[in-house]
Amino acid sequence: MVFYLFVTVTAICLILALRKKKPIFLVIPFLSMIVYFIIQVALVPLPFIETVKFIFSLN
């Protein structure tokens, strides 16, 4: 379901960027993915910094 939300946001932003000729709209999909990642990390019951260290230490 989240995948379809990202696809929809990306499509809307692409259409807006092409119609209004403002490339700033192309940043919105990346920002939405970053916000989603932060929310998902915050839902883990461990402290935030420890969770981030664990995620980036996975091989």
N, C-alpha and C positions, 0 to 999 in steps of 0.2 A: 504494500500500500504506500509506503514511504517513497518507493521508487517512482510510482506514478505521480506522486506529488512533485518530486524533483523534476521529472520530465515535463510536467505541466508548467512549473515555474520557469524552466529553461525555455520552453516554447514561447511562453508569453513574453519573457524578457527579450528573446531573439526577435520576435515580431515588433516589439516596441523599439528596439535598437535600430532596426531597419527602417521603420516608418518615421521615427522622429530624428533619425541620424545622430543619436547620442550613444556613444559606446559605453557610457557609464552603466547602462542597463545590463551589460554583459557581466558585470561584477556580481550582480545579485545572486545568480545560481551558486557561485563559489561561496559567498557569504552565508547562504542558507545551509550549505553542506557543513561549513565550519560550525555554525550555531547548532546544527543537529548533532554533530560530533561532541560538542561541549555538553549538551544536554544529556546525551547518552553516558558520558563519562561521569557526570554529576549524579546520575541515578545509581551508580555503584556505591555500596555502603561503606567503602573504605575512604580514607581521606583523599582529597583531590590530587595532591602532588604524588602520593604513593601510587594511585591508580595510573596517572600519566607515566610515571617511571616504569611501572609494570608493563603497560602497553608498548612502550618503545624498547623495552628490553627483550621482548619476544623475538625469537629467531625463526 
